C-alpha cells in the first residue's frame, strides 16, 4: 500500500470511528494504532529512499569536485606552457611559426584597464546593481513594517530527516 493510501485510510477510519456513538476510546486508539504503525513503517521506507538519494548526491558532488580540480590543474598547465612558449618566442624574435597542423602567432592583446586607486575613480564610472535584500525585507516585516509587494510566509512545512 502506498503512503497516501495509508494516510487516506487513517483519515477515513478516524472520521468513521468518531461518528459511531457507542464506541470506546480504547477501540478508537487500537484501530488507529494499527493504521498508524503501517503509516510509520511506510514513512521510514520513504525516508530511507530519500537518504539513499542524498548519499548519491554527495558522491556526485565529490566526483564533481575531483573533476573540477583535475580540470583546473590542466588549465593551469596550459597557461604555463603557453607562457613558456610566449617567453621563448619573444626572446628569439620569432613572431610566427607555420606547421601542417596549426599556425602559432604572437598577437598584441587588446587594451585593458588597471585600477590603481579606486578611491580616485569618479562616481559616474561605477555600475550600480539594483538588488532586492530579502533579509532586510524579512526583518522589516517581522518588526511590523508594511512593505508593498512583499509578504512574510510562515506556514510552510518541510521534512527534516536525520
N, C-alpha and C positions, 0 to 999 in steps of 0.2 A: 504494500500500500504506500502511496506517495504521501509526503509530509502534509501537503494541503488537504488531502483526503482525510487524514487523521485529524487535522485541525477542524475540518467541517464536521466530522463525526463527533468530536468533542463538543462543538457548539450545539449541534442538534441534540445530543444527549443532555446537555445542561438545560436547554430550553424544555425538552420533553419532561425531564425529571422534576423541574420546578413547577410544571403545570399539573402534575399529579398531586391531588390533595392529601391522600393518606400514604405518604412515604416518609420514611425516617431519614434523618441526616446521615446515618451510617450507610444506608443503601446508596444514597447520592454519592457520598465520599468514596465508597468501594467501587461503584460503577465508573466514576470519573477517574479514579486512581488507575484503573486498568488501561483506560484510553490514554491517560497522561504518561504512563510508563512506555506505551508504544510510541507516543509523540517524542518523548525524551530520547528513546533509543534511535529513532529516525533522525532527530536533530543532531545527535552525536555523529551519526554516519555522514550527514551532510557537512558538518563542521570538519570531520576528518578529510573529506574531499577537498574542502577549502584549504586546509593545512597542506595537503599534497600539492595543490596548485601553487601555494605560496612558496613551498620548497623548490618547485620547478622554476619559479620566477627568480628566486635568489640564485639558483645555479646559473640561470641565463645571465643575470646581472654580473656575476663573477666572470663568466666566459666573455661577456662584452667588455669588461674592464681589462681582461687579459689581452683580447684582440686589440683594443684601443691602445694599450701600452706597446704592443708589438708594432702597430701602425705608426705610432709616434716615433718609435725608435728608427723605423725605416725612413720616415720623413726627415728625421734629423740626419740620417746617413746620407740621404740625397743632398740635403743642403750643405753638408760637409764636403762631399765630393764635388759639387758644383763650385763651391768656394775655392777648393783646391785647384780645379781646372781654371777658374777665372783668374786667380792669382798668377798662375804659371803662364797663361796666355798673355796677360798684361805684362809680365816680366820679359817675355820674349818678343812682344810687339806683334804677335800673330793675332789678327782680328777675325779671321775666317778660315775654317777648315772644312773642306768638302770630302765626303765619303759616299760610297754607294748606298749607305743606309740612311744617312741624315746629314744635315749641314749644322755646323757649330759656328755661331756668330756671336761676337761681342756687340751688345746693343746698349745704347745710352738709356738709362731709366728716365721715366717722366719726372717732372719736378714734384717735389714733396715739401711739406711744411714741417718744420721742427719748432715746437713751442719751447721758448727759452724761459719765459716768466709769465705764467698765466694771469697773474695779478695786473699786468700791464696791458692785457688784451681788452679792447673796448667791448661794452655790453652787446652791441649790435653783431658781434662776431660769434655770439653764443646761441645755441639752439635751446629752446625751452620745450620740453616734452610735457604735455598735459596728461596727467595720470591720476586716476581715482585712488584715494587711500582708503581701502576698506577698513583697515584697523582704526583709523581716525573716525570714520563714519560709525563703526560699531560702538566705539567708546562714547561718542556723542549721543547715539540713540539710546544706549544703556543709561545715560545720565538725563534722559527725558527731552533732549533736543529734538525738535521735529525737522527732518530733512526731506524735502520734496524729492521724489524719485528714488527713495531708498526706504527699506523697512527691515526690521530685525526679525529673523526667523529662529524660533526657539523650539519648535515642535518636532524637529526631525529626530529620528532614532537611527542608530547604527548597530551593527553586530560587532562585538569585541570577543575574539576567540584567542584565548591564551593558554 
